[in-house]
């Protein structure tokens, strides 16, 4: 059994990573941090950017890997080395559910979309409806230590 945490590229995931690591420790379970990337390309190049400078799928994967590694390290410091990092190409909600299913997750942790509302965004709604395990939605940290 594992704990899976979804990590976004917007920096809202630190509290979720911390809580997921705590839950994994309580359960004696490994932690898998997942970040998705789209890999989608717009048709043609933007007017200000030549075709030769468009990013490739490999570029997107590399950026996602770096963002994921940095987010987990920022949240956990030296404990980040114990976390399995996965970057997956595809739709975030679908890939989080697939990862949780394949890993036999006993908990899937997500950051809330932020703002005043605690209602989950589209990714959270998809995961809540289809996850193979309990889902914990963590509010964005407000900077205060608890």
C-alpha positions in Angstrom: 0.0 0.0 0.0 1.1 3.5 -0.8 0.2 7.2 -0.4 0.1 9.2 -3.6 0.2 13.0 -3.7 -0.6 15.1 -6.7 1.8 18.0 -7.2 1.0 21.0 -9.4 3.4 23.4 -11.0 1.9 26.5 -9.4 3.4 26.0 -6.0 0.2 25.2 -4.2 1.3 21.7 -3.3 3.7 22.2 -0.4 1.1 21.7 2.4 -0.3 18.6 0.5 3.2 17.1 0.2 3.9 17.7 3.9 0.6 16.1 4.9 1.1 13.2 2.5 4.5 12.5 3.9 3.2 12.6 7.4 0.4 10.2 6.4 2.8 7.8 4.7 5.0 7.8 7.8 2.0 7.1 10.1 1.0 4.2 7.8 4.5 2.9 7.2 3.8 3.3 3.5 5.9 4.6 0.6 5.1 8.0 -0.8 4.7 8.6 -4.5 4.6 12.2 -5.7 3.0 12.7 -9.2 3.1 15.6 -11.6 1.5 15.5 -15.0 2.3 17.5 -18.1 0.2 17.9 -21.2 2.7 17.6 -24.0 0.2 19.3 -26.2 1.3 21.6 -29.0 -0.5 24.5 -30.6 -0.7 24.3 -34.4 1.9 26.6 -35.8 4.3 28.9 -33.9 3.3 32.0 -32.0 3.9 35.1 -34.1 6.8 36.2 -31.8 8.5 32.8 -31.6 10.1 30.9 -34.5 9.1 27.3 -35.1 12.6 26.1 -34.2 12.1 27.4 -30.6 9.0 25.4 -29.8 9.3 23.0 -26.9 9.2 19.3 -27.4 7.5 16.6 -25.3 11.0 15.9 -23.8 11.4 19.5 -22.9 8.0 19.4 -21.1 8.9 16.3 -19.3 12.2 17.7 -18.2 10.5 20.9 -16.9 7.9 18.8 -15.0 10.6 16.6 -13.5 12.5 19.7 -12.3 9.4 21.3 -10.9 8.4 18.1 -9.1 11.8 17.5 -7.6 12.0 21.1 -6.4 8.5 21.1 -4.9 9.2 17.8 -3.0 12.6 19.1 -1.8 11.2 22.4 -0.7 8.5 20.7 1.3 10.5 17.9 2.8 14.2 18.8 2.7 16.5 15.9 3.3 13.5 13.5 3.5 12.7 14.2 -0.1 15.1 11.4 -1.1 12.7 8.8 0.2 9.9 9.9 -2.1 9.3 8.2 -5.5 8.9 10.9 -8.1 6.7 10.3 -11.2 6.1 12.6 -14.1 3.3 11.4 -16.3 2.1 12.8 -19.6 -1.7 13.2 -19.9 -4.8 14.7 -18.2 -4.0 15.3 -14.5 -7.1 13.8 -12.9 -7.1 10.7 -15.1 -3.3 10.1 -14.5 -3.6 10.6 -10.8 -6.4 8.0 -10.6 -4.4 5.6 -12.8 -1.3 6.0 -10.6 -3.2 5.5 -7.4 -4.9 2.4 -8.9 -1.6 0.9 -10.2 0.2 1.6 -6.9 -2.6 0.1 -4.7 -2.8 3.5 -2.9 -4.6 3.6 0.4 -4.7 7.4 0.2 -4.5 10.1 -2.5 -3.7 13.6 -1.4 -4.4 16.8 -3.4 -3.9 20.5 -2.9 -7.0 22.6 -3.1 -7.1 24.9 -6.0 -6.6 27.9 -3.7 -8.5 31.1 -3.3 -11.4 31.6 -0.9 -13.3 28.6 -2.1 -12.5 25.2 -0.7 -14.4 23.5 -3.5 -12.2 21.3 -5.6 -11.4 22.3 -9.2 -12.0 20.1 -12.2 -9.0 17.8 -11.3 -10.1 17.4 -7.7 -13.7 16.7 -8.8 -12.6 14.0 -11.3 -10.4 12.4 -8.6 -13.0 12.5 -5.9 -15.5 10.7 -8.3 -13.1 8.0 -9.6 -10.3 7.4 -7.0 -9.8 3.8 -5.8 -9.1 5.0 -2.3 -9.9 7.9 0.1 -9.0 11.3 -1.1 -7.7 14.1 1.1 -7.9 17.7 -0.2 -5.5 20.0 1.6 -6.1 23.7 1.8 -3.2 26.0 0.7 -0.9 26.9 3.6 -1.3 30.4 4.9 2.3 30.8 6.1 1.6 30.1 9.8 3.4 27.2 11.5 1.1 24.7 13.2 
